[in-house]
Amino acid sequence: MAGNQRQRRRISTFHMDDSWRGRLQPYMGTLKLVSAVAGLMLAGVGGFYAVLSRQLDRKWPPPPEVTRAETRRLLRGAALREHIAPDPRVAYMFLLRALEQIHGDGVLDEDAPAVQEIVVRMANAAAQVGEKEPAVRMLEGAWHRVVDADGHIAPDDSGWTRLQVCRIADVLGPLQLKTNHSEAIRTYGTALRAAKHVLDSDSSGDAGDVREEMLLRHANYLTSLGEAFALVGDLDSSQALLSGVLKELRDRQPAGDEPGAKKADRWTCLDAIVMLDLAQVARKRGGLDEARAWASAGVAVTEKWPGTHACEMCHGHLLAQLAAIAEIQGDKQACRNLHSAALKHARSTGKGAAEKAEEDIRRIDAELSPSPDKTE
């Protein structure tokens, strides 16, 4: 009986405090833990947002001419969707709304550099979602504001015009390479002159990152120009340009050939792209052994950098090129093996033309398997 009385006293003591604090007392330890975790999460999210905002303002700042806070937030959101978490449809909507606000405020006119830069960004977003014709119209309008009908770049002491030519060419050139090769040659030729002028100017040495970016652009324009010449049948000019770019790329290589010697970057990716282009030029010339050598060298470069997006894309194209060369040379089995390797690569990385590889494998299998009529 004494034990029962002590148990009843303990129970009554436990329920003695009927306030909200008393009722929550048994769970306070858990609540403190949850509160601490929630506080850490909020602090982490806040810290991440602050770091992200600083990075956006450092690398892709809104133009200083745009002073309206809401418009600057829209431009910052567009930069986020262009570079950090890519979504071109959302980026386009952010940019369109920002442009509407700028026009509504009436502070900047249509020719203002800040407005024209936004137009190019909108065209780039439109091109990425497949709206090629509107993108080309916007880009051509922006182009004619900085380049006259004879291809002369408008004079500009600040250098902005030449940089704008490069910005437009970065988006317009690839679109023209698919549809209008002669126009692509003119666009890349003008962009090449603009980039060279920036590199040769005294101000080009002010910032290492800016100069490095322009050097890469210059090399890309030479490569794209070489591709455009190949598409119009001028293989001599194409090979000369591409060989010059490859020499520049190799001069930039560090001593040693180990993957750890440098990290994979856009220069690395351009190396493999130029080799693919040289393989295609050699193939058009009929030099299949030379084409195979270039494509094989390109595959070796891409294999050094597994997990690098551009290298994985190039790897698939190079395997397809080797398969096409093998088929032309009559080696059907090697052709099938290379298509199988391209299919495996596409499935494992999600980069490459898996459906095209499957189609080619089926076609080669049909050619390798004798038909019933021939076996009888």
C-alpha positions as CSV (number, residue, x, y, z in Angstrom):
1,M,0.0,0.0,0.0
2,A,2.8,2.4,0.8
3,G,4.2,1.8,-2.7
4,N,0.9,2.6,-4.3
5,Q,0.7,5.9,-2.3
6,R,4.2,6.9,-3.4
7,Q,3.2,6.2,-7.1
8,R,0.0,8.3,-6.8
9,R,2.1,11.2,-5.3
10,R,4.5,11.0,-8.2
11,I,1.6,11.0,-10.8
12,S,-0.1,13.9,-9.0
13,T,3.1,15.9,-8.9
14,F,3.6,15.3,-12.6
15,H,0.2,16.7,-13.4
16,M,0.3,19.5,-10.8
17,D,1.3,22.2,-13.3
18,D,-1.6,22.6,-15.8
19,S,-0.1,25.7,-17.6
20,W,1.1,25.4,-21.2
21,R,4.7,25.3,-20.0
22,G,3.9,22.5,-17.6
23,R,2.1,20.4,-20.2
24,L,5.0,20.8,-22.6
25,Q,7.7,20.0,-20.0
26,P,8.1,16.3,-21.0
27,Y,8.8,17.5,-24.6
28,M,11.1,20.4,-24.0
29,G,14.2,18.6,-24.8
30,T,12.9,17.6,-28.2
31,L,11.6,21.1,-28.8
32,K,14.9,22.7,-28.0
33,L,16.6,20.3,-30.5
34,V,14.1,21.1,-33.2
35,S,14.5,24.8,-32.6
36,A,18.2,24.6,-32.7
37,V,18.1,22.7,-36.0
38,A,15.6,25.1,-37.5
39,G,17.7,28.1,-36.4
40,L,20.8,26.6,-38.0
41,M,18.9,25.9,-41.2
42,L,17.6,29.5,-41.4
43,A,21.0,30.8,-40.7
44,G,22.4,28.5,-43.4
45,V,19.8,29.6,-45.9
46,G,20.4,33.3,-45.1
47,G,24.1,32.9,-45.3
48,F,23.8,31.0,-48.7
49,Y,21.5,33.7,-50.0
50,A,24.0,36.4,-48.9
51,V,26.9,34.6,-50.6
52,L,24.9,34.0,-53.7
53,S,23.9,37.7,-53.9
54,R,27.5,38.8,-53.5
55,Q,28.6,36.4,-56.3
56,L,25.9,37.6,-58.7
57,D,26.8,41.2,-58.0
58,R,30.5,40.5,-58.4
59,K,30.3,38.4,-61.6
60,W,27.1,39.6,-63.3
61,P,26.2,43.0,-61.7
62,P,23.1,44.9,-62.8
63,P,24.1,48.0,-64.8
64,P,24.7,51.0,-62.5
65,E,22.4,53.1,-64.8
66,V,19.5,51.0,-63.5
67,T,18.7,52.4,-60.1
68,R,15.2,51.1,-59.4
69,A,15.5,48.4,-56.7
70,E,12.8,46.1,-58.2
71,T,14.4,46.2,-61.7
72,R,17.8,45.4,-60.2
73,R,16.3,42.4,-58.4
74,L,14.8,41.2,-61.7
75,L,18.2,41.5,-63.4
76,R,19.8,39.6,-60.5
77,G,17.2,36.9,-60.8
78,A,17.8,36.7,-64.5
79,A,21.6,36.3,-63.9
80,L,20.8,33.5,-61.4
81,R,18.7,31.7,-64.1
82,E,21.3,32.3,-66.8
83,H,24.4,31.1,-64.9
84,I,23.8,29.5,-61.5
85,A,20.6,27.5,-61.9
86,P,20.0,27.8,-65.7
87,D,16.4,28.1,-66.9
88,P,16.2,30.2,-70.0
89,R,12.4,30.6,-70.0
90,V,12.5,32.1,-66.5
91,A,15.5,34.2,-67.4
92,Y,13.7,35.6,-70.5
93,M,10.6,36.5,-68.4
94,F,12.8,38.3,-65.8
95,L,14.7,40.2,-68.5
96,L,11.4,41.1,-70.3
97,R,9.9,42.5,-67.1
98,A,13.1,44.4,-66.3
99,L,13.1,45.9,-69.8
100,E,9.4,46.9,-69.5
101,Q,10.2,48.7,-66.2
102,I,13.2,50.5,-67.7
103,H,11.1,51.7,-70.6
104,G,8.3,52.7,-68.2
105,D,10.7,54.7,-66.1
106,G,11.9,56.6,-69.2
107,V,15.4,57.1,-67.8
108,L,17.2,55.0,-70.5
109,D,16.4,55.1,-74.2
110,E,16.5,52.2,-76.7
111,D,20.1,52.9,-77.7
112,A,21.5,52.9,-74.1
113,P,24.3,50.3,-73.6
114,A,22.5,48.8,-70.6
115,V,19.3,48.3,-72.6
116,Q,21.1,46.8,-75.6
117,E,23.0,44.4,-73.3
118,I,19.6,43.2,-71.9
119,V,18.3,42.7,-75.5
120,V,21.2,40.4,-76.3
121,R,20.6,38.4,-73.1
122,M,16.9,38.1,-74.0
123,A,17.9,36.8,-77.5
124,N,20.2,34.3,-76.0
125,A,17.5,33.0,-73.7
126,A,15.0,32.8,-76.6
127,A,17.5,30.9,-78.7
128,Q,18.1,28.4,-75.9
129,V,14.3,27.5,-75.8
130,G,14.2,27.1,-79.6
131,E,12.8,30.5,-80.6
132,K,15.5,31.0,-83.2
133,E,13.7,33.5,-85.5
134,P,12.8,36.1,-82.8
135,A,16.3,35.7,-81.4
136,V,17.9,36.4,-84.8
137,R,15.7,39.5,-85.3
138,M,16.7,40.9,-81.9
139,L,20.4,40.2,-82.5
140,E,20.4,41.6,-86.0
141,G,18.7,44.8,-84.7
142,A,21.4,45.0,-82.0
143,W,24.1,44.3,-84.5
144,H,23.1,47.1,-86.9
145,R,23.4,49.6,-84.0
146,V,27.1,48.9,-83.6
147,V,28.2,47.7,-87.1
148,D,27.4,49.5,-90.4
149,A,26.4,47.9,-93.7
150,D,30.0,47.6,-94.8
151,G,31.0,45.8,-91.7
152,H,32.7,48.7,-90.0
153,I,32.4,48.9,-86.2
154,A,31.1,52.2,-84.9
155,P,33.8,54.3,-83.3
156,D,33.7,54.3,-79.5
157,D,36.4,55.7,-77.2
158,S,35.1,53.6,-74.2
159,G,35.5,50.3,-75.9
160,W,31.9,49.2,-75.2
161,T,30.9,48.9,-78.9
162,R,33.6,46.3,-79.6
163,L,32.6,44.3,-76.5
164,Q,29.0,44.5,-77.6
165,V,30.0,43.2,-81.1
166,C,31.5,40.2,-79.2
167,R,28.5,39.7,-77.1
168,I,26.2,39.6,-80.1
169,A,28.5,37.3,-82.1
170,D,28.6,34.8,-79.2
171,V,24.9,34.3,-79.8
172,L,24.3,35.2,-83.4
173,G,27.2,33.3,-84.9
174,P,26.1,29.8,-83.8
175,L,22.6,30.4,-85.1
176,Q,24.0,31.5,-88.5
177,L,26.3,28.5,-88.7
178,K,23.2,26.4,-88.9
179,T,21.4,28.4,-91.6
180,N,23.5,31.0,-93.3
181,H,27.2,30.2,-93.5
182,S,28.2,33.3,-95.5
183,E,26.6,35.5,-92.9
184,A,28.4,33.5,-90.2
185,I,31.7,34.3,-91.9
186,R,31.0,38.0,-91.9
187,T,29.8,38.0,-88.2
188,Y,32.8,36.0,-86.9
189,G,35.2,38.1,-89.1
190,T,33.9,41.3,-87.5
191,A,33.9,39.8,-84.0
192,L,37.5,38.7,-84.6
193,R,38.6,42.3,-85.4
194,A,36.8,43.6,-82.4
195,A,38.4,41.0,-80.1
196,K,41.9,41.7,-81.5
197,H,41.4,45.5,-81.0
198,V,40.5,44.9,-77.4
199,L,43.5,42.7,-76.8
200,D,45.9,45.1,-78.6
201,S,44.6,48.1,-76.7
202,D,46.4,49.4,-73.6
203,S,43.4,48.8,-71.4
204,S,43.4,45.1,-72.1
205,G,46.0,44.5,-69.5
206,D,44.1,46.1,-66.7
207,A,42.4,42.9,-65.5
208,G,43.8,39.4,-66.0
209,D,40.4,37.8,-66.0
210,V,39.0,40.2,-68.7
211,R,42.0,39.6,-70.9
212,E,41.8,35.8,-70.4
213,E,38.1,35.9,-71.4
214,M,38.9,37.9,-74.5
215,L,41.8,35.5,-75.5
216,L,39.4,32.6,-75.2
217,R,36.8,34.5,-77.3
218,H,39.4,35.3,-79.9
219,A,40.3,31.6,-80.2
220,N,36.7,30.6,-80.3
221,Y,36.0,33.1,-83.2
222,L,39.0,31.6,-85.1
223,T,37.6,28.1,-84.6
224,S,34.1,29.1,-85.6
225,L,35.4,30.9,-88.6
226,G,37.3,27.8,-89.6
227,E,34.1,25.8,-89.3
228,A,32.2,28.3,-91.4
229,F,34.8,28.2,-94.2
230,A,34.6,24.4,-94.2
231,L,30.8,24.6,-94.6
232,V,31.1,26.8,-97.7
233,G,33.8,24.5,-99.1
234,D,36.9,26.6,-98.5
235,L,38.9,23.8,-96.9
236,D,42.3,25.5,-97.3
237,S,41.2,28.5,-95.3
238,S,39.5,26.3,-92.8
239,Q,42.5,24.1,-92.2
240,A,44.9,27.1,-91.9
241,L,42.7,28.7,-89.3
242,L,42.1,25.5,-87.3
243,S,45.8,24.6,-87.3
244,G,46.7,28.1,-86.1
245,V,44.2,27.7,-83.2
246,L,45.6,24.3,-82.3
247,K,49.1,25.7,-82.2
248,E,48.0,28.4,-79.8
249,L,46.2,25.9,-77.6
250,R,49.3,23.7,-77.4
251,D,51.5,26.6,-76.6
252,R,49.3,27.2,-73.6
253,Q,49.7,23.7,-72.3
254,P,51.8,23.3,-69.1
255,A,54.8,21.1,-69.0
256,G,53.9,17.5,-68.7
257,D,50.9,15.6,-69.9
258,E,49.4,14.5,-66.6
259,P,45.7,15.3,-65.9
260,G,46.7,16.9,-62.6
261,A,48.9,19.4,-64.4
262,K,45.9,21.7,-64.9
263,K,42.2,21.5,-64.4
264,A,39.7,21.0,-67.3
265,D,38.5,24.3,-68.5
266,R,37.2,26.0,-71.6
267,W,40.6,25.9,-73.2
268,T,40.7,22.1,-72.7
269,C,37.3,21.7,-74.3
270,L,38.3,23.9,-77.3
271,D,41.3,21.7,-77.8
272,A,39.1,18.7,-78.5
273,I,36.7,20.7,-80.6
274,V,39.5,21.9,-82.9
275,M,40.6,18.3,-83.3
276,L,37.1,17.2,-84.2
277,D,36.9,20.1,-86.8
278,L,40.3,19.1,-88.3
279,A,39.1,15.5,-88.6
280,Q,36.0,16.7,-90.5
281,V,38.1,18.8,-92.8
282,A,40.5,16.0,-93.5
283,R,37.6,13.6,-94.1
284,K,36.1,16.1,-96.7
285,R,39.5,16.2,-98.4
286,G,39.5,12.4,-98.6
287,G,42.4,12.0,-96.1
288,L,40.7,9.3,-94.0
289,D,43.9,8.2,-92.2
290,E,44.6,11.8,-91.2
291,A,40.9,12.2,-90.2
292,R,41.1,9.1,-88.0
293,A,44.3,10.4,-86.4
294,W,42.8,13.7,-85.5
295,A,39.6,12.1,-84.1
296,S,41.6,9.6,-82.0
297,A,43.7,12.4,-80.6
298,G,40.5,14.2,-79.7
299,V,39.1,11.2,-77.9
300,A,42.4,10.9,-75.9
301,V,42.0,14.5,-74.7
302,T,38.4,14.0,-73.6
303,E,39.2,10.8,-71.8
304,K,41.5,12.8,-69.5
305,W,38.6,14.7,-68.0
306,P,35.8,12.4,-67.1
307,G,32.8,14.2,-65.6
308,T,33.4,17.4,-67.5
309,H,30.3,18.4,-69.4
310,A,31.8,19.7,-72.6
311,C,34.4,16.9,-72.8
312,E,31.7,14.3,-72.5
313,M,29.7,16.0,-75.3
314,C,32.8,16.1,-77.5
315,H,33.6,12.5,-76.7
316,G,30.4,11.3,-78.2
317,H,30.8,13.4,-81.4
318,L,34.4,12.1,-81.8
319,L,33.3,8.5,-81.5
320,A,30.6,9.1,-84.1
321,Q,33.2,10.6,-86.4
322,L,35.5,7.6,-86.0
323,A,32.6,5.3,-86.7
324,A,31.8,7.2,-89.9
325,I,35.4,7.0,-91.0
326,A,35.5,3.2,-90.3
327,E,32.4,2.8,-92.4
328,I,33.8,4.7,-95.3
329,Q,36.9,2.5,-95.1
330,G,34.7,-0.6,-95.3
331,D,35.4,-1.8,-91.8
332,K,31.8,-2.5,-90.7
333,Q,32.7,-4.4,-87.5
334,A,34.9,-1.5,-86.3
335,C,32.1,0.9,-87.2
336,R,29.6,-1.1,-85.2
337,N,31.9,-1.3,-82.2
338,L,32.4,2.5,-82.3
339,H,28.7,3.1,-82.5
340,S,28.2,0.8,-79.5
341,A,30.8,2.7,-77.6
342,A,29.0,6.0,-78.5
343,L,25.7,4.5,-77.3
344,K,27.2,3.3,-74.0
345,H,28.7,6.7,-73.5
346,A,25.4,8.5,-74.2
347,R,23.5,6.2,-71.8
348,S,26.0,6.5,-69.0
349,T,26.5,10.3,-69.2
350,G,23.2,11.4,-70.6
351,K,25.2,13.4,-73.3
352,G,25.3,12.3,-76.9
353,A,22.9,11.1,-79.6
354,A,21.8,7.7,-78.1
355,E,18.9,7.4,-80.6
356,K,21.1,8.1,-83.6
357,A,23.7,5.5,-82.3
358,E,21.0,2.9,-81.9
359,E,19.7,3.6,-85.5
360,D,23.2,3.3,-86.9
361,I,23.8,0.0,-85.0
362,R,20.6,-1.5,-86.4
363,R,21.6,-0.4,-89.9
364,I,25.1,-1.9,-89.6
365,D,23.7,-5.1,-88.1
366,A,21.4,-5.4,-91.2
367,E,24.4,-5.0,-93.4
368,L,26.6,-7.5,-91.5
369,S,23.8,-10.1,-91.4
370,P,23.4,-11.8,-94.8
371,S,19.8,-11.8,-96.1
372,P,18.0,-15.1,-96.6
373,D,18.1,-14.7,-100.4
374,K,21.9,-14.4,-100.4
375,T,22.3,-17.5,-98.2
376,E,20.3,-19.8,-100.4
